[in-house]
Amino acid sequence: AQSVTQLGSHVSVSEGALVLLRCNYSSSVPPYLFWYVQYPNQGLQLLLKYTSAATLVKGINGFEAEFKKSETSFHLTKPSAHMSDAAEYFCAVSASVGDEKLTFGTGTRLTIIP
Amino acid sequence: EPEVTQTPSHQVTQMGQEVILRCVPISNHLYFYWYRQILGQKVEFLVSFYNNEISEKSEIFDDQFSVERPDGSNFTLKIRSTKLEDSAMYFCASIAASDTQYFGPGTRLTVL
């Protein structure tokens, strides 16, 4: 079985500051890991995914995440926060990148301080 | 860019009533899913559907729920007799083989 834990239900950063959203996973098989973003009143949009290729994954909107097996982590970062980054971010895990269900974390609400 | 669509965007119903939530997946996708998100909680898997049958379902997906692909384009979730605790955002997702799940914008279901 797979699960993810997101530390921090709310994170606030100043505009231009580093964004770091934490995700730790638990999986009995090599995991596939995802970050999704949800803007207010919208659906879930894929930011990036790890599928056992490069451990540093680059996504859309300047976000990236690093898979660290030794730490069972897949933290999401962005060097410089923008006001438009304010949203809810979900880490998710599946046993494959194909037809497997996604198991989501509880989400982190990111607030950007002007 | 192709997208998953869902209707209605908001559904209000009385407890005990039946509701049908509709989704139009991306046209060449093969696998279909329903997830739900109770307000303030995480997104939870309900059911996956492939080749016109359920491939996996969660413990949430009890006998009150059913899914159907009545034609070549729609994918529906029916709740037979709604309860207050069914109030949530329901997301449809679809995927081509070995690809990423694409989510629709969701239907907010409010049970009164």
Interface residues (C-beta under 8 A of the other chain):
Chain A: F34 Y36 Q42 G43 L44 Q45 L46 K49 F90 A92 V97 G98 D99 K101 L102 T103 F104 G105 T106 G107
Chain B: V4 L30 Y31 Y33 Y35 Q41 K42 V43 E44 F45 S48 Y50 S55 E56 F91 A93 I95 A97 S98 D99 T100 Q101 Y102 F103 G104 P105 G106
